[in-house]
Every structure is written in structure tokens, then in C-alpha cells.
């Protein structure tokens, strides 16, 4: 069989297209876990394939690409009576399996509560809102510091811990609407205020800020 130059170019182009469409031929530069996994077995397998091989599944063991998790909630409360395992639990599972099959420990970065950066980012966003209320004039942070910022949450180890770590001007309000169901304040991460419902929390804030 004789191929002319044009046929050879088309054949080369076809191979290039086929190669570019092969997911195992494209290096993964970084991994971001943005939502809770539905199929843990499949997702842990895929993550280990990528993370062990420097982003090229099927290749030899190589330097791990950066791994990021959107949050690190161990559990959350849904409609089911018992708490549901969250992204933090999935992260623990990935880490356990990865460390069992890889010579180096898994490296990762977790965002979301209780990371203090989340609260600092909220302050920055609120400052931008304040600036827009002043017709986009620059607001002097030294003169316009927030007196109080309220954090309402039902998870002591995430919501309340995060507000406590962020410090002033954050005021934490713990509700009994989800993960937390205790009669008294939480022992390890006590809130500034404990109420039964979010409505009670809002009523407290409006009353405290003299807003009717």
C-alpha cells in the first residue's frame, strides 16, 4: 500500500486527534474537589490514579499534583434522621487509601469553614458592599470597622469554631436546627449564643442592633 504525502498528513492528524482525545494522555495539573462524592469507590480510584502518577494515569509514580477540597465538613444534617458524611469524611478516605499505596503522604489544601480565610473573605465582600452603598467611594477601613458580624450555624466544629478562630468582630450563634442538638452550649466550641431556630437568631440580631 502506497500513501501519498496528503494521506500521510491526514493519518498523522488523525493520530494527533485520537491522542488528544485520550484522557490518559493529558496531564492533570491540579485537582479540585468541589462537591460531595456520590460514588466514593470510583472517585477514590480516579483520584489515586491521577495523584500517584503526576497527573498522567497509567504512568509511573511521580510527584503529586496539587489537591484542593472546597470544604472539610466531616458531617452535616439533611432530612435523614442521622447525620450524613460530608466532604471531610471523603477526604479522610482518600488520604487513607492514598497513603496505603503511595510512598509519600497525601498533600492537600482544604478551604471552607472553619478556615479563617473564609471569614476574612466575608469581611472583604461586606466591605465592598459598604463601599457600593457609599457610591463606590473608598471606605477607610480604620474608620469604618464593622462593630459586629454575626455567624449563624448549626455545626459547632465548623461554624462556631470558625467564628471563634476569626475573632473580633465575629459573634457566633449556634442553632439546634441541624448537627447540634444539645440542651446546653457545646463543650469544645461554645458559641456566644445558643438558640433553637434561625428565626430566633435573626430576632436576637434585630433586637441587639435596634432594628424593628
Order of alpha helices (4+ residues) and beta strands (2+ residues): alpha-beta-alpha-beta-beta-beta-alpha-beta-alpha-beta-alpha-beta-beta-alpha
